[in-house]
Amino acid sequence: MSADAIIHLEAAEPTSVGPLLPRLASRLNRGSEPHVAVTAAGDGIWFRSPTWQPILIARVEDALDDLVGLSWPGRYVWA
C-alpha cells in the first residue's frame, strides 16, 4: 500500500473530544492490525492508518460502538 487512509469524524454538537482520544487510540491499537494515529482538531477527530479506507472506517466504528455505545452516530458525523 502506497498511501495511508485518512478519515475525519466531527462532533455533531460542540463538545470536547479530548477525553475520548486516548481511549480510542488504545482500543484501535491493540492486536496485530495496522497502527492508527488518532489526533484532535477542534471538535473533530482524525484517524490515519496504512490500510484501506473502508477497513479503517469499520475499525473506528467498532471502537466507537465499544467506547460510546450504539448512540454514537447521533453524536458524531463523518466529515
CNS distance restraints for C-alpha pairs under 8 A (distance, minus, plus):
assign (resid   1 and name CA) (resid  50 and name CA) 7.07 0.50 0.50
assign (resid   1 and name CA) (resid  51 and name CA) 7.22 0.50 0.50
assign (resid   3 and name CA) (resid  50 and name CA) 6.66 0.50 0.50
assign (resid   4 and name CA) (resid  48 and name CA) 6.33 0.50 0.50
assign (resid   4 and name CA) (resid  49 and name CA) 5.27 0.50 0.50
assign (resid   4 and name CA) (resid  50 and name CA) 4.32 0.50 0.50
assign (resid   4 and name CA) (resid  51 and name CA) 6.17 0.50 0.50
assign (resid   4 and name CA) (resid  52 and name CA) 7.55 0.50 0.50
assign (resid   5 and name CA) (resid  48 and name CA) 5.63 0.50 0.50
assign (resid   5 and name CA) (resid  49 and name CA) 5.43 0.50 0.50
assign (resid   5 and name CA) (resid  50 and name CA) 6.11 0.50 0.50
assign (resid   5 and name CA) (resid  51 and name CA) 5.88 0.50 0.50
assign (resid   5 and name CA) (resid  52 and name CA) 5.76 0.50 0.50
assign (resid   5 and name CA) (resid  53 and name CA) 4.93 0.50 0.50
assign (resid   5 and name CA) (resid  56 and name CA) 7.10 0.50 0.50
assign (resid   6 and name CA) (resid  46 and name CA) 7.12 0.50 0.50
assign (resid   6 and name CA) (resid  47 and name CA) 5.62 0.50 0.50
assign (resid   6 and name CA) (resid  48 and name CA) 4.51 0.50 0.50
assign (resid   6 and name CA) (resid  49 and name CA) 6.77 0.50 0.50
assign (resid   6 and name CA) (resid  53 and name CA) 6.93 0.50 0.50
assign (resid   7 and name CA) (resid  46 and name CA) 5.88 0.50 0.50
assign (resid   7 and name CA) (resid  47 and name CA) 5.31 0.50 0.50
assign (resid   7 and name CA) (resid  48 and name CA) 6.69 0.50 0.50
assign (resid   7 and name CA) (resid  53 and name CA) 7.45 0.50 0.50
assign (resid   7 and name CA) (resid  56 and name CA) 7.87 0.50 0.50
assign (resid   7 and name CA) (resid  57 and name CA) 7.34 0.50 0.50
assign (resid   7 and name CA) (resid  78 and name CA) 7.81 0.50 0.50
assign (resid   7 and name CA) (resid  79 and name CA) 7.85 0.50 0.50
assign (resid   8 and name CA) (resid  44 and name CA) 6.85 0.50 0.50
assign (resid   8 and name CA) (resid  45 and name CA) 5.76 0.50 0.50
assign (resid   8 and name CA) (resid  46 and name CA) 4.58 0.50 0.50
assign (resid   8 and name CA) (resid  47 and name CA) 6.36 0.50 0.50
assign (resid   8 and name CA) (resid  78 and name CA) 6.04 0.50 0.50
assign (resid   8 and name CA) (resid  79 and name CA) 5.43 0.50 0.50
assign (resid   9 and name CA) (resid  44 and name CA) 5.49 0.50 0.50
assign (resid   9 and name CA) (resid  45 and name CA) 5.16 0.50 0.50
assign (resid   9 and name CA) (resid  46 and name CA) 6.45 0.50 0.50
assign (resid   9 and name CA) (resid  76 and name CA) 6.37 0.50 0.50
assign (resid   9 and name CA) (resid  77 and name CA) 5.62 0.50 0.50
assign (resid   9 and name CA) (resid  78 and name CA) 4.58 0.50 0.50
assign (resid   9 and name CA) (resid  79 and name CA) 5.50 0.50 0.50
assign (resid  10 and name CA) (resid  43 and name CA) 5.93 0.50 0.50
assign (resid  10 and name CA) (resid  44 and name CA) 4.16 0.50 0.50
assign (resid  10 and name CA) (resid  45 and name CA) 6.37 0.50 0.50
assign (resid  10 and name CA) (resid  76 and name CA) 5.45 0.50 0.50
assign (resid  10 and name CA) (resid  77 and name CA) 5.32 0.50 0.50
assign (resid  10 and name CA) (resid  78 and name CA) 6.25 0.50 0.50
assign (resid  10 and name CA) (resid  79 and name CA) 6.08 0.50 0.50
assign (resid  11 and name CA) (resid  15 and name CA) 6.63 0.50 0.50
assign (resid  11 and name CA) (resid  17 and name CA) 7.77 0.50 0.50
assign (resid  11 and name CA) (resid  43 and name CA) 5.58 0.50 0.50
assign (resid  11 and name CA) (resid  44 and name CA) 6.04 0.50 0.50
assign (resid  11 and name CA) (resid  75 and name CA) 5.90 0.50 0.50
assign (resid  11 and name CA) (resid  76 and name CA) 4.38 0.50 0.50
assign (resid  11 and name CA) (resid  77 and name CA) 6.38 0.50 0.50
assign (resid  12 and name CA) (resid  74 and name CA) 7.08 0.50 0.50
assign (resid  12 and name CA) (resid  75 and name CA) 5.16 0.50 0.50
assign (resid  12 and name CA) (resid  76 and name CA) 5.00 0.50 0.50
assign (resid  12 and name CA) (resid  77 and name CA) 6.13 0.50 0.50
assign (resid  13 and name CA) (resid  75 and name CA) 6.99 0.50 0.50
assign (resid  14 and name CA) (resid  43 and name CA) 6.42 0.50 0.50
assign (resid  15 and name CA) (resid  43 and name CA) 6.20 0.50 0.50
assign (resid  16 and name CA) (resid  43 and name CA) 6.28 0.50 0.50
assign (resid  17 and name CA) (resid  21 and name CA) 6.63 0.50 0.50
assign (resid  17 and name CA) (resid  40 and name CA) 7.15 0.50 0.50
assign (resid  17 and name CA) (resid  43 and name CA) 6.13 0.50 0.50
assign (resid  17 and name CA) (resid  44 and name CA) 7.10 0.50 0.50
assign (resid  17 and name CA) (resid  45 and name CA) 7.32 0.50 0.50
assign (resid  18 and name CA) (resid  22 and name CA) 7.90 0.50 0.50
assign (resid  18 and name CA) (resid  40 and name CA) 7.06 0.50 0.50
assign (resid  19 and name CA) (resid  23 and name CA) 7.53 0.50 0.50
assign (resid  20 and name CA) (resid  24 and name CA) 6.11 0.50 0.50
assign (resid  21 and name CA) (resid  25 and name CA) 6.08 0.50 0.50
assign (resid  21 and name CA) (resid  38 and name CA) 6.66 0.50 0.50
assign (resid  21 and name CA) (resid  39 and name CA) 7.10 0.50 0.50
assign (resid  21 and name CA) (resid  40 and name CA) 7.45 0.50 0.50
assign (resid  21 and name CA) (resid  45 and name CA) 7.92 0.50 0.50
assign (resid  22 and name CA) (resid  26 and name CA) 6.02 0.50 0.50
assign (resid  23 and name CA) (resid  27 and name CA) 6.13 0.50 0.50
assign (resid  23 and name CA) (resid  67 and name CA) 7.58 0.50 0.50
assign (resid  24 and name CA) (resid  28 and name CA) 5.97 0.50 0.50
assign (resid  24 and name CA) (resid  38 and name CA) 7.43 0.50 0.50
assign (resid  24 and name CA) (resid  63 and name CA) 6.56 0.50 0.50
assign (resid  24 and name CA) (resid  64 and name CA) 7.49 0.50 0.50
assign (resid  24 and name CA) (resid  67 and name CA) 7.61 0.50 0.50
assign (resid  25 and name CA) (resid  29 and name CA) 5.94 0.50 0.50
assign (resid  25 and name CA) (resid  36 and name CA) 7.09 0.50 0.50
assign (resid  25 and name CA) (resid  37 and name CA) 7.13 0.50 0.50
assign (resid  25 and name CA) (resid  38 and name CA) 5.88 0.50 0.50
assign (resid  26 and name CA) (resid  30 and name CA) 6.47 0.50 0.50
assign (resid  27 and name CA) (resid  63 and name CA) 6.20 0.50 0.50
assign (resid  28 and name CA) (resid  35 and name CA) 7.51 0.50 0.50
assign (resid  28 and name CA) (resid  36 and name CA) 6.40 0.50 0.50
assign (resid  28 and name CA) (resid  59 and name CA) 7.03 0.50 0.50
assign (resid  28 and name CA) (resid  60 and name CA) 7.20 0.50 0.50
assign (resid  28 and name CA) (resid  63 and name CA) 6.60 0.50 0.50
assign (resid  29 and name CA) (resid  33 and name CA) 7.30 0.50 0.50
assign (resid  29 and name CA) (resid  34 and name CA) 7.59 0.50 0.50
assign (resid  29 and name CA) (resid  35 and name CA) 5.62 0.50 0.50
assign (resid  29 and name CA) (resid  36 and name CA) 6.31 0.50 0.50
assign (resid  34 and name CA) (resid  49 and name CA) 6.57 0.50 0.50
assign (resid  34 and name CA) (resid  50 and name CA) 6.35 0.50 0.50
assign (resid  34 and name CA) (resid  51 and name CA) 6.85 0.50 0.50
assign (resid  35 and name CA) (resid  49 and name CA) 5.92 0.50 0.50
assign (resid  35 and name CA) (resid  50 and name CA) 7.34 0.50 0.50
assign (resid  36 and name CA) (resid  47 and name CA) 6.32 0.50 0.50
assign (resid  36 and name CA) (resid  48 and name CA) 5.49 0.50 0.50
assign (resid  36 and name CA) (resid  49 and name CA) 4.64 0.50 0.50
assign (resid  36 and name CA) (resid  50 and name CA) 7.83 0.50 0.50
assign (resid  37 and name CA) (resid  46 and name CA) 7.88 0.50 0.50
assign (resid  37 and name CA) (resid  47 and name CA) 5.60 0.50 0.50
assign (resid  37 and name CA) (resid  48 and name CA) 5.09 0.50 0.50
assign (resid  37 and name CA) (resid  49 and name CA) 6.40 0.50 0.50
assign (resid  38 and name CA) (resid  45 and name CA) 6.90 0.50 0.50
assign (resid  38 and name CA) (resid  46 and name CA) 5.77 0.50 0.50
assign (resid  38 and name CA) (resid  47 and name CA) 4.86 0.50 0.50
assign (resid  38 and name CA) (resid  48 and name CA) 6.82 0.50 0.50
assign (resid  39 and name CA) (resid  45 and name CA) 5.71 0.50 0.50
assign (resid  39 and name CA) (resid  46 and name CA) 5.21 0.50 0.50
assign (resid  39 and name CA) (resid  47 and name CA) 6.72 0.50 0.50
assign (resid  40 and name CA) (resid  44 and name CA) 5.72 0.50 0.50
assign (resid  40 and name CA) (resid  45 and name CA) 4.52 0.50 0.50
assign (resid  40 and name CA) (resid  46 and name CA) 6.11 0.50 0.50
assign (resid  41 and name CA) (resid  45 and name CA) 6.32 0.50 0.50
assign (resid  41 and name CA) (resid  46 and name CA) 7.60 0.50 0.50
assign (resid  49 and name CA) (resid  56 and name CA) 7.11 0.50 0.50
assign (resid  51 and name CA) (resid  55 and name CA) 6.79 0.50 0.50
assign (resid  51 and name CA) (resid  56 and name CA) 6.63 0.50 0.50
assign (resid  52 and name CA) (resid  56 and name CA) 6.35 0.50 0.50
assign (resid  53 and name CA) (resid  57 and name CA) 6.13 0.50 0.50
assign (resid  54 and name CA) (resid  58 and name CA) 6.21 0.50 0.50
assign (resid  55 and name CA) (resid  59 and name CA) 6.19 0.50 0.50
assign (resid  56 and name CA) (resid  60 and name CA) 6.16 0.50 0.50
assign (resid  57 and name CA) (resid  61 and name CA) 6.07 0.50 0.50
assign (resid  58 and name CA) (resid  62 and name CA) 6.13 0.50 0.50
assign (resid  59 and name CA) (resid  63 and name CA) 6.22 0.50 0.50
assign (resid  60 and name CA) (resid  64 and name CA) 6.13 0.50 0.50
assign (resid  61 and name CA) (resid  65 and name CA) 6.12 0.50 0.50
assign (resid  62 and name CA) (resid  66 and name CA) 6.32 0.50 0.50
assign (resid  63 and name CA) (resid  67 and name CA) 6.11 0.50 0.50
assign (resid  64 and name CA) (resid  68 and name CA) 5.33 0.50 0.50
assign (resid  64 and name CA) (resid  69 and name CA) 6.61 0.50 0.50
assign (resid  64 and name CA) (resid  70 and name CA) 7.88 0.50 0.50
assign (resid  64 and name CA) (resid  72 and name CA) 6.73 0.50 0.50
assign (resid  65 and name CA) (resid  69 and name CA) 4.50 0.50 0.50
assign (resid  65 and name CA) (resid  70 and name CA) 5.22 0.50 0.50
assign (resid  65 and name CA) (resid  71 and name CA) 7.95 0.50 0.50
assign (resid  65 and name CA) (resid  72 and name CA) 7.05 0.50 0.50
assign (resid  68 and name CA) (resid  72 and name CA) 5.98 0.50 0.50
assign (resid  71 and name CA) (resid  75 and name CA) 7.05 0.50 0.50
assign (resid  72 and name CA) (resid  76 and name CA) 5.94 0.50 0.50
assign (resid  73 and name CA) (resid  77 and name CA) 6.30 0.50 0.50
